[in-house]
Amino acid sequence: MNATVEQIKAWAAELGFDDCRIARAKEASHAGLFRDWIAEGKHGEMAWLERTPDRRCDPREVLPDCKSIVCLALNYYPGRSPFPEGHDGGYRIARYAWNDDYHDLIEKRLREFDVKLQTLGGIQRFYVDTGPVLERDFASDAGLGWNGKSTVQIHRHLGAWFFLAELLTTLDLTPDAPFGDHCGKCTACITACPTQAITAPRRVDARRCISYLTIEHKGPIPEEFRIAMGDRIYGCDDCLDACPWNRFAAESREMAFHARTSVFEKRLRDFLDLDDEGFRALFAKSPIKRIKRPRFLRNVCVALGNTGRPDDLPALERAAADPDPLIAEHAAWAVRRIHERMGS
């Protein structure tokens, strides 16, 4: 490792990143598979993935004279349970959304990193899953873990609980060696998926994925998936929870990723009392705020339909009269489901 790369990795550690490795700028390894996935419509409503595929598949189309990619990992694992002591639980939110939006925290550090690389003569573009970069391909090229059978990136020390970020740079840096694929014969993530969205190793149909359905999908949840959603109200961690590499995961040092008490002290039906202002206040600076109140309460209604009890019915009946048709329809469905389960 040359002195420049050593300096870059030292800066990454100073900025709080848990790993930093270098990839050569080239066409992404799975560019062809990505184009096929888009052509088959498996990206669902995520239309931005269709735009400028050449830019998404080759960083040299994004940054002229790009020679290297600085690939970064930041551990976000916030622990096992988000609920305060004595709370019954009763719902699940993907761990990455237990508190503040990671984009804000990481982008601030990337801006600082960019300034440091400029002192070496580099011109950079940086992203934290916000730009046209097939980041997992380059992370794998650099040895920053490998792409698991769920398509989630896995790190030998961090497991699957980490964010990826990258700086495209004109600096010509010595690349790191790949670590290789260490999933072996394990198919735990495929078996764990509640909706069979992982159709084959490293093949995901987003239209079936609970993370997609509860976050990116804007309309009604298809009835064929509502029961499988269970008590999940934002995202899904099942394929990550199942991964045996997560036995090495340690809790993140970043308190901004640990559970927000004001959210997790609530019972599931309490969310139905939120008006727009209350929703925005509760989820200020949270990634959940992005999907807005109607989609979030849509998800809450489905979870109550699957897990609710008779004492949840008054809140659901009020929600069934909500002026937003997305909330009203799912609340009415939940009321019917609870009555069916209770045999009334």
C-alpha positions in Angstrom: 0.0 0.0 0.0 1.5 3.3 -1.1 1.7 6.4 1.1 -1.2 8.1 -0.6 -3.6 5.2 0.0 -2.3 4.9 3.6 -3.2 8.6 4.1 -6.6 8.2 2.5 -7.4 5.2 4.8 -6.2 7.1 7.8 -8.5 10.0 6.9 -11.4 7.6 6.6 -10.8 6.3 10.1 -10.5 9.9 11.5 -13.9 10.6 9.9 -15.5 7.7 11.7 -15.8 5.1 8.9 -15.3 1.5 9.8 -13.5 0.4 6.7 -12.1 2.0 3.5 -10.8 0.2 0.4 -10.0 1.2 -3.1 -11.5 0.0 -6.4 -10.4 0.7 -10.0 -12.9 2.7 -12.1 -14.4 0.6 -14.8 -17.7 -0.7 -16.0 -19.5 -2.4 -13.1 -19.2 -6.2 -12.9 -22.9 -6.8 -13.0 -23.8 -4.1 -15.5 -25.4 -6.6 -17.9 -27.5 -8.2 -15.1 -28.6 -4.8 -14.0 -29.8 -3.9 -17.5 -31.6 -7.3 -17.7 -33.3 -6.7 -14.3 -34.6 -3.3 -15.4 -35.8 -4.8 -18.8 -37.8 -7.4 -16.9 -39.5 -4.7 -14.8 -38.3 -6.2 -11.5 -37.5 -2.7 -10.1 -41.2 -1.9 -9.8 -42.0 1.8 -9.5 -38.4 2.9 -9.0 -38.3 4.7 -12.3 -35.1 6.6 -11.5 -33.2 3.3 -11.9 -34.1 3.3 -15.6 -32.6 6.6 -16.3 -29.1 7.0 -17.9 -28.1 3.3 -17.5 -24.6 4.0 -19.0 -23.9 6.5 -16.2 -25.2 4.0 -13.6 -23.0 1.2 -14.9 -19.7 3.1 -15.4 -18.4 5.8 -13.1 -16.3 7.2 -15.8 -19.6 8.4 -17.4 -20.4 10.3 -14.2 -16.9 11.8 -13.5 -14.7 12.4 -16.6 -11.2 11.1 -16.0 -12.4 9.0 -13.0 -9.6 6.5 -12.2 -10.5 5.2 -8.7 -13.3 4.7 -6.3 -12.8 5.1 -2.6 -15.3 2.7 -1.0 -16.4 3.2 2.6 -18.4 1.3 5.2 -20.1 2.7 8.3 -21.6 0.3 10.9 -25.1 1.2 11.8 -26.1 -1.9 14.0 -28.2 -0.4 16.8 -28.8 -3.6 18.8 -31.5 -6.2 19.1 -34.6 -4.3 20.4 -35.6 -0.7 20.1 -38.3 -0.7 22.7 -38.0 0.7 26.2 -38.1 -1.7 29.1 -41.6 -2.9 29.8 -42.9 -2.2 26.3 -44.8 -5.0 24.6 -43.3 -4.3 21.2 -45.7 -5.6 18.5 -44.2 -4.0 15.4 -41.0 -3.9 13.4 -39.1 -1.1 11.7 -35.9 -1.9 9.7 -32.9 -1.1 11.9 -31.4 1.5 9.6 -34.5 3.7 10.3 -34.6 3.5 14.1 -33.4 7.1 14.3 -31.8 9.8 12.1 -31.5 9.6 8.3 -28.0 8.2 7.5 -27.8 10.3 4.4 -27.4 13.5 6.4 -24.7 12.1 8.7 -22.6 10.4 6.0 -22.9 13.2 3.4 -21.4 15.7 5.9 -18.4 13.4 6.3 -18.1 12.9 2.6 -17.9 16.6 2.0 -15.0 16.7 4.5 -13.3 13.8 2.8 -13.7 15.5 -0.6 -11.8 18.5 0.7 -9.0 16.3 2.0 -8.7 14.5 -1.4 -8.6 17.9 -3.1 -5.3 18.6 -1.3 -3.9 15.6 -3.2 -5.0 17.0 -6.5 -8.2 14.9 -6.9 -11.5 15.9 -8.3 -14.4 14.0 -6.7 -18.0 13.1 -6.9 -19.4 11.4 -3.8 -22.6 9.4 -3.0 -24.3 7.5 -0.3 -26.8 5.5 -2.4 -28.0 8.8 -3.8 -26.3 8.7 -7.2 -25.9 6.6 -10.3 -23.3 4.1 -9.0 -23.7 0.3 -8.7 -21.9 0.7 -5.4 -21.9 -3.0 -4.3 -20.0 -4.1 -7.4 -17.2 -1.7 -6.6 -17.3 -2.5 -2.9 -16.8 -6.2 -3.8 -14.0 -5.3 -6.3 -12.3 -3.5 -3.5 -12.6 -6.3 -1.0 -15.2 -4.3 1.1 -17.1 -7.5 1.7 -19.0 -9.4 -1.0 -22.5 -9.4 -2.4 -24.6 -11.9 -0.6 -27.4 -14.1 -2.0 -29.9 -11.6 -0.8 -28.0 -9.0 -2.8 -27.1 -7.3 0.5 -23.4 -6.5 0.9 -21.7 -8.6 3.7 -18.5 -7.7 5.5 -16.4 -10.2 7.4 -16.3 -8.0 10.5 -19.5 -5.9 10.3 -21.8 -8.6 8.9 -24.6 -7.0 6.9 -25.3 -4.0 9.2 -23.4 -1.2 7.4 -23.9 1.6 5.0 -21.9 1.9 1.8 -20.6 5.3 0.5 -18.1 6.1 -2.2 -16.0 8.9 -3.6 -15.3 8.8 -7.3 -12.0 10.4 -7.9 -9.5 11.4 -10.6 -6.7 10.2 -8.4 -4.9 7.1 -9.7 -4.8 4.9 -6.6 -3.5 1.4 -6.1 -6.6 -0.8 -5.9 -7.2 -3.3 -3.1 -7.8 -7.0 -3.8 -11.3 -8.6 -3.7 -12.1 -10.7 -0.6 -14.1 -13.2 -2.5 -17.6 -14.7 -2.0 -18.0 -16.4 1.4 -21.6 -17.4 1.3 -20.8 -20.9 0.4 -23.8 -23.2 0.3 -25.8 -21.1 2.8 -29.3 -20.1 1.6 -30.6 -18.8 5.0 -31.6 -15.4 3.5 -33.5 -17.0 0.7 -35.4 -19.2 3.1 -36.1 -16.3 5.5 -37.7 -14.0 3.0 -41.5 -13.7 3.9 -42.6 -13.1 0.3 -40.1 -15.2 -1.6 -38.7 -12.0 -3.2 -35.3 -13.6 -3.5 -36.1 -15.6 -6.6 -32.6 -17.1 -6.9 -29.2 -16.4 -5.4 -28.5 -12.7 -6.0 -31.8 -12.2 -7.8 -34.5 -10.1 -6.2 -37.9 -9.1 -7.5 -38.4 -5.8 -5.8 -42.1 -5.9 -6.5 -42.4 -8.8 -3.9 -40.0 -7.3 -1.4 -41.5 -5.9 1.9 -38.9 -3.1 2.0 -40.0 -2.0 -1.4 -43.7 -2.4 -0.7 -43.6 -0.5 2.6 -41.3 2.3 1.4 -41.1 2.8 -2.4 -44.5 1.5 -3.5 -47.0 4.4 -3.4 -50.3 2.7 -3.9 -52.3 0.0 -2.0 -50.3 -3.0 -0.7 -51.3 -5.9 -3.0 -53.6 -8.2 -1.0 -51.5 -11.2 -1.8 -48.6 -9.7 0.3 -50.6 -8.2 3.2 -50.6 -11.2 5.5 -46.9 -11.9 4.8 -46.1 -8.4 5.9 -46.9 -9.4 9.5 -46.0 -6.7 11.9 -43.5 -4.8 9.7 -44.4 -1.2 9.2 -41.2 0.2 7.5 -38.8 -2.0 5.7 -37.8 -5.6 6.5 -34.6 -7.0 8.1 -35.4 -10.7 7.8 -32.7 -11.6 5.2 -30.2 -9.7 7.3 -31.3 -11.3 10.5 -30.9 -14.7 9.0 -27.3 -14.2 7.8 -24.8 -16.1 9.9 -22.1 -13.5 9.3 -24.0 -11.2 11.5 -22.8 -13.1 14.6 -19.7 -10.9 14.2 -21.7 -7.6 14.3 -21.0 -5.1 17.1 -23.2 -2.2 18.0 -22.5 1.0 16.2 -20.6 3.8 17.9 -23.0 6.3 16.3 -25.7 7.2 18.7 -27.7 8.8 15.8 -28.4 5.3 14.7 -29.7 4.0 18.0 -33.4 3.8 18.6 -35.4 7.0 19.0 -37.4 6.7 22.3 -40.2 9.0 21.2 -41.0 6.6 18.4 -40.6 3.3 20.1 -42.5 4.2 23.2 -45.7 4.2 21.1 -48.0 1.2 20.6 -48.9 0.3 17.1 -52.4 1.9 17.3 -51.0 5.1 18.7 -49.5 5.9 15.2 -53.1 6.2 13.9 -53.7 9.3 16.0 -51.0 11.2 14.1 -52.1 14.1 11.9 -49.7 15.5 9.2 -48.1 17.9 11.7 -47.7 15.2 14.3 -46.2 12.8 11.8 -43.6 15.3 10.6 -42.7 16.2 14.2 -42.3 12.6 15.4 -40.2 11.5 12.4 -38.2 14.8 11.9 -34.7 13.9 10.4 -35.8 10.3 10.1 -35.9 8.3 6.8 -39.5 7.4 7.6 -40.5 11.0 7.1 -39.8 10.6 3.4 -42.8 8.3 2.8 -45.2 10.7 4.4 -48.2 10.0 6.6 -50.6 8.2 4.2 -48.1 5.5 3.2 -46.8 5.1 6.8 -50.4 4.7 8.2 -51.2 2.3 5.3 -48.4 0.1 6.7 -49.6 0.5 10.3 -53.1 -0.6 9.3 -51.8 -3.7 7.6 -49.8 -4.7 10.6 -52.8 -4.1 12.9 -54.9 -6.3 10.5 -52.3 -9.1 11.1 -51.7 -8.7 14.8 -54.4 -6.4 16.2 -56.9 -7.2 19.0 -60.4 -6.0 19.7 -59.1 -3.0 21.7 -57.4 -1.8 18.5 -60.7 -1.6 16.6 -61.8 1.9 17.7 -58.6 3.5 16.4 -58.9 1.5 13.1 -62.5 2.5 12.7 -61.6 6.1 13.0 -58.8 5.6 10.5 -61.4 4.0 8.1 -63.0 7.4 8.0 -59.8 9.2 7.2 -60.2 11.5 4.1 -57.1 9.9 2.6 -58.4 6.8 0.6 -55.1 4.9 1.0 -55.4 5.0 4.8 -59.2 4.4 4.8 -59.0 1.3 2.6 -56.3 -0.4 4.6 -57.9 0.5 7.9 -61.2 -1.1 6.7 -59.3 -4.2 5.6 -57.7 -4.4 9.0 -61.0 -4.2 10.8 -62.3 -7.1 8.7 -59.2 -9.1 9.4 -59.5 -8.7 13.2 -63.2 -9.6 13.1 -62.3 -12.7 11.1 -59.6 -13.8 13.5 -61.8 -13.2 16.5 -64.5 -15.3 14.9 -67.1 -12.5 14.9 
